[in-house]
Every structure is written in structure tokens, then in C-alpha cells.
Amino acid sequence: MHLFTNTKKAIQISNSFWDVTTQAGLANIVSRNLNDGVHEALATGKSFLNMSSYSYLGLDSHPDILRAAADAVLETGSLNTSISRIRVQFDILQRAEQALAELVEADVLTTPSCAAAAAASLPLLASGALTDDVAPLMVFDKNAHFCLNMMKPICADEAEVATIRHNDLDALEDLCKSRPRVAYVADGVYSTGGQAPVKELLQLQDKYGLFLFFDEAHGFSTLGRHGRGLVLEEMGAINDRTLIVTSLNKGFGASGGAIFLGPRHNLHRHNLATRFGGPITWSQRINTAGLGAIIASAAIHRSDALPRLQNRLQDNVRYFDELIDSESRGDGLPIRFISIGSEDNTIVFAKSLLEQGFYTSPIFFPVIAKGRAGLRIMIRANMQHEDIRRFAASLNQLKADHE
């Protein structure tokens, strides 16, 4: 028992912090959208700027995407097909996946979420279906996202599972030397800051045949040509020893998730995923509104608007880094983790900032190691410099008061 997960322990350690977070008014906030990341809390009538929104490019409220979502429902005359895609599917599903495939130059399957994409694809990888029918040693980065880590027990029913320290290339290479098949599971951009050493991982792939599995939920759209993300920008093109899952409702501004299965037109791998890919096989899919939104967002990603949004995001990231120190300062990524240390002080900081009109997410165990709590900040293209300046002044004053 508890070789890979321990939900009971997580509840015992962190549930009290969730209680305090809720009591402080920092969880379950019911709000009205005022656009551009500004909300009005219905309980208090006060407005606040969401500093922890992962709509990195502000596309979640883009008029073309909203209109396309509404039009798709009317065009198809239905919100869902109400049957598994391997039985019957609307043509809009094919159009959405084709638009994504052209964008990233890979074979793409859509899923209801990035977590569903992980649930669909990791057991397939562990089974050996993608590695010449030889089950690989499944090596998880210690900081891999929860939606990946939660699949360890299921993967362990198919293959041996190991966990190594964050970005520990030496440990990974040692395992590659001793095992005929190794698959490494990691994030491209980590949800609490930082990134995978993609260049070095590709070198290990070339040297040992390492299979690479990346969660690109926080890198997709924000980085690379056409928003292809950190991993594909480094690779140039996906290969048959790499699989990527991503979210389509973060930087992409639409709905659901996706799996980049490998090079296009690999019918065998495509069929395996649709027939044995868990949530893909069941009657779970993105509804027609979401599919319409995907098609519209893909068009924006192919236009001149995307580099302008990416550049605006980078400008805001640089400005944020000029004003606020963090471990990730200068890395060009839109996620900043502000370490506070104590869970109690983290709640004090977050509550004070909310009172000043800024919502920040307090992060504590099991999202982050116990005793290393802090605030997660997501920087967006549609933030104004003046708002970033005011937020920085408030945060820096709080830090000075608690030194």
C-alpha cells in the first residue's frame, strides 16, 4: 500500500490549510466576470484583479473565440453527440483536430481535459504499446504535475515505476544505461515555475532511445512558432519516441485538452489511442461549443496576432521581474512562485493582497513540499504595467513587514 499515492496522509496534513484558506475568503470565491482578469466578488461587491489566471494570452474572452463557440452549437444543433467518438462523431470534431494537427504538425486527439489526456495515454505507454511491445521503466520526475503522478498506480500495473529528483539527468542516464526501455514523464513548463531541460533530454533520447512524455499545459500557446510550446520549439518536429499532452483552456483560450501522439498519419498509434485510451474510448469528449472555440483559436494562432500577444506577455514578464524577486526570475516563463515558507504566513499574505484588490493562489502541501508554501502568480499579456507596479508595491511591502 501507498507505494505511489497516499490520499489519506495528504488529507491529514493539508485539509486544515484548506479550511483556513476558505475561512480567509481565498477559496470558493463566487464572482462576476468583468473581463481582462478582473472579477467582482458577489459576496462583498468588491472587484479584484486575478493574478493567478492561466489565460496567459487573454484569449479566454477573445470575441472571435466566444462567437465561434456559440455558432458551433447552433451549426450542429446539439451540445454533444452523446455517444463515444469511436461509434459516432460530428464532423466538427474532425475539423477541430485537423486544425490542431496543422498547427503543431503532429497527430492530435482531443480530450475533455489535460488530466484526461494523461489518463488516456500514460497507461498505453506503460503497457509497451508505444515501445515495440516492451513495457518501459516508467520514470517520473518528482515535480511532475499531479495529473501525471496520480497515474503511477495504474502504470505500475503494467510496468515498473520509479521516481527521481527534479531534473536529475544523471539519475535518468544511469537508468537508461541499465534498462532496455525507459520512458521519462515530466512537465515542459512546471506549474509552480521552471522548466524541463529539454535539450539535454533530447540528447539522452538520441543516445539511448529514451521515450519522452511531456505535459505542456503551461507552455502551449505562450512559447514557440504558432504557440507550439517549449518542447516542440526545441525539437523542431515531434518524433515517434515523444508524446505530449496539453491543455486547451489555458494559454490557448478554448476548452479541453489534447494529445500529440507523434508524427502525422500514424494510423496504428491513432487507432490504439482511440480504442484503448480510456477517456477517449468512453463517451467523453469536448462539447461542440468547445470544438468551435478550438477552430477559432487555431486560426488566431496561425495569424500575426499570436506573436504580438506573445511579445506583450514577454514584456509583462520582464517588467514583473524588474519589480519582484523570485527563484524563476529571468527565465521568460509566465509563472512565478513567491516563496513565503510558513503556510500561516502565506494565508496572511494572500488575504492582505486580496483586500488590496489582487487575488493570488496560496500554494501548500501536497502541491508544494511541506514548509515551503507560497503564492503562485501567473502573468498575462492583458495585464497593464500600472497594475503590475501596484501589485509589486503591495507584495514587497508585505515582505518587508514580515522580515
Summary of the structure (lengths in Angstrom):
residues: 403
radius of gyration: 21.2
end to end distance: 42.4
largest distance: 61.5
contacts: 1395
relative contact order: 0.16
helix: 44%
strand: 17%
